[in-house]
Amino acid sequence: MFKHKRMFMAVKTITVTEDAYERLKSRKLPEESFSEVIKRITPNRPLSDFFGILTKEEADLLEKNVKENRRIHRALSKERGKNLRRGFNNGDS
């Protein structure tokens, strides 16, 4: 008797340009899935490999931009929440 083990994997659909698809396809080996190609050609590097890659000025600018984007995102999320609550309170669906 054979036992079959079913494996379900989460998948994501991505959109790529024709050029990007052709480049990826050209790296694909026979019998290899696109997921396997991506994993093979994109090494899983430790975060420490990137230490020192930015200058102090670049790091400061990046940090400033990240903080500003987070502030904007929080404000937009708060506004969306207010709008949703307002809609529910008015009986809208």
C-alpha positions as CSV (number, residue, x, y, z in Angstrom):
1,M,0.0,0.0,0.0
2,F,1.3,3.5,-0.9
3,K,0.7,6.5,1.3
4,H,0.6,9.8,-0.5
5,K,1.6,12.9,1.3
6,R,0.0,16.0,0.0
7,M,2.0,19.2,0.1
8,F,0.3,22.5,-0.4
9,M,2.5,25.5,-0.9
10,A,1.5,29.1,-0.8
11,V,2.0,30.8,-4.2
12,K,2.3,34.4,-5.3
13,T,1.6,35.7,-8.7
14,I,4.0,38.4,-10.0
15,T,4.0,40.5,-13.1
16,V,7.2,40.9,-15.0
17,T,8.0,42.6,-18.4
18,E,8.5,40.4,-21.4
19,D,12.2,41.2,-21.3
20,A,12.4,40.1,-17.6
21,Y,10.5,36.9,-18.4
22,E,12.8,36.1,-21.3
23,R,15.9,36.7,-19.2
24,L,14.6,34.4,-16.5
25,K,13.5,31.8,-19.0
26,S,17.0,31.8,-20.5
27,R,18.5,30.9,-17.1
28,K,16.0,28.1,-16.6
29,L,17.3,24.5,-16.8
30,P,15.3,21.6,-18.2
31,E,12.8,20.3,-15.6
32,E,13.4,23.3,-13.4
33,S,10.5,25.5,-12.2
34,F,10.7,29.2,-12.3
35,S,10.7,29.3,-8.5
36,E,13.8,27.0,-8.5
37,V,15.5,29.3,-11.0
38,I,14.9,32.4,-8.8
39,K,16.2,30.6,-5.8
40,R,19.3,29.4,-7.6
41,I,20.2,32.7,-9.1
42,T,19.4,34.9,-6.0
43,P,21.6,33.8,-3.1
44,N,20.3,33.8,0.4
45,R,22.8,36.2,1.9
46,P,23.0,37.1,5.6
47,L,22.1,40.7,6.5
48,S,25.7,41.2,7.8
49,D,26.9,41.0,4.1
50,F,25.4,44.4,3.6
51,F,27.0,46.2,6.6
52,G,28.9,49.3,5.4
53,I,27.4,49.3,1.9
54,L,26.0,52.8,2.4
55,T,27.9,55.9,3.2
56,K,26.9,57.8,6.4
57,E,25.1,60.4,4.2
58,E,23.2,57.7,2.2
59,A,22.2,55.9,5.4
60,D,21.0,59.2,7.0
61,L,18.9,60.0,3.9
62,L,17.5,56.5,3.7
63,E,16.5,56.6,7.4
64,K,14.9,60.0,6.8
65,N,12.9,58.8,3.8
66,V,11.8,55.6,5.6
67,K,10.6,57.6,8.6
68,E,8.7,60.0,6.3
69,N,7.1,57.2,4.4
70,R,6.0,55.5,7.7
71,R,4.5,58.8,8.9
72,I,2.6,59.2,5.6
73,H,1.4,55.6,5.8
74,R,0.2,55.9,9.4
75,A,-1.7,59.1,8.5
76,L,-3.3,57.4,5.5
77,S,-4.2,54.3,7.4
78,K,-5.7,56.4,10.2
79,E,-7.8,58.3,7.6
80,R,-9.0,55.1,6.0
81,G,-10.0,53.7,9.4
82,K,-12.0,56.9,10.1
83,N,-13.7,56.6,6.7
84,L,-14.6,52.9,7.3
85,R,-16.0,53.6,10.8
86,R,-18.0,56.5,9.4
87,G,-19.4,54.3,6.7
88,F,-20.3,51.5,9.2
89,N,-21.9,54.1,11.5
90,N,-24.1,55.4,8.7
91,G,-25.2,51.9,7.8
92,D,-23.3,51.8,4.5
93,S,-21.8,48.5,3.5
